Amino acid sequence: MKYNPYNQQGDYAHYTVKREQPLLEFLLETVEQSRNKIKLTLQGRGVRVDRKTVTQFDFLLKPGMKVAVSRTKRNQTQFKSRWLKIVYEDRWIIVIEKNIGILSMAAGHSSLNVKTVLDDYFKKSHQKCTAHVVHRLDRDTSGLMVYAKDIETEQILEHNWHDIVFDRRYVAVVSGEMKDDSGTVANWLKDNKAYVTYSSPVDNGGKYAVTHFKVLQRTTDHTLAEFKLETGRKNQIRVHTADMGHPVCGDVKYGNGDNPLHRLCLHAYMLCMVHPVTRERMEFETPIPASFRSLFK
């Protein structure tokens, strides 16, 4: 049975739209809060329409749409960081969009990482919690990540990751023109002594990895493609695109020197999961980076 979050109360108040009207107008008529508080909730990404976070005041609602409004004050906390954006937050998890140039967690002597940024935010917003890492993105990969806010939720996510996260997708700009519109790459990935991941068409003692791809746009020089992970191995997309002869642009480890945007052109744009505590089906999606699109105008 498909879970319907709008039959649950939880940390959100739920409403059904009766007539066509702008979102802010609807909220002012429906929610018993001041105009300023409602605008802060919108700006703080505390409003969802049909399961997707909406921040536009003039977003046009249609009859039958479902609107969920956060009841928690922390969703109204003003948070600004050059390193990440908060996409969603409740008492158990926080979903963020990470920028390039920052680690997911501490490593070596580097003190700059998403966990410390979030822990500082929790402290300033008077939350008695810390960020618990349950998966990672490379320093130079941008996109969506989820962190647990307590040890119990962390353990649920870690022990049930493949059941909880049912869809993860990336977009990438790769070097050259991919001929196939879609396809699948499947092989075994293993690190060598220099910690470089390499692939093998037969079982080499590594981990089996499956990546599905679909071309979105192409030129003779570059291809914009979507990648859906069936498995989540280290550097999986970067190795698989290199295997195809079309490495991710800006990849100094597996690439060919093609670096039109002066960054690793890999972005985790979709994360779909079942909430580890409430069991709500949650779908998060960010826009494809404008810089990626600019190469295909």
Protein Blocks (a to p, Z undefined) as FASTA:
>chain_A
ZZdfklpgkladcdddfbdcdfklmmmmmpccdfklmmmmmmnopaceehiacfbfklcc
dehiacdddfbfklmpccddfkbccfbdcfkbccddddehiafbdehjbfbdfklmmmmm
mmmnopacddddfbdcdfklgcdddddfbfklmmmmmmmmmmmmmcdcdddddedjdfbf
bdcddddddddfkopacddfbdehiacdddddddfbdcfkbccdddddfbdcehklmmmm
mmnopacehiaklmnoiafkopacdddfbdcdddfklopacdddddddfklmmmmZZ
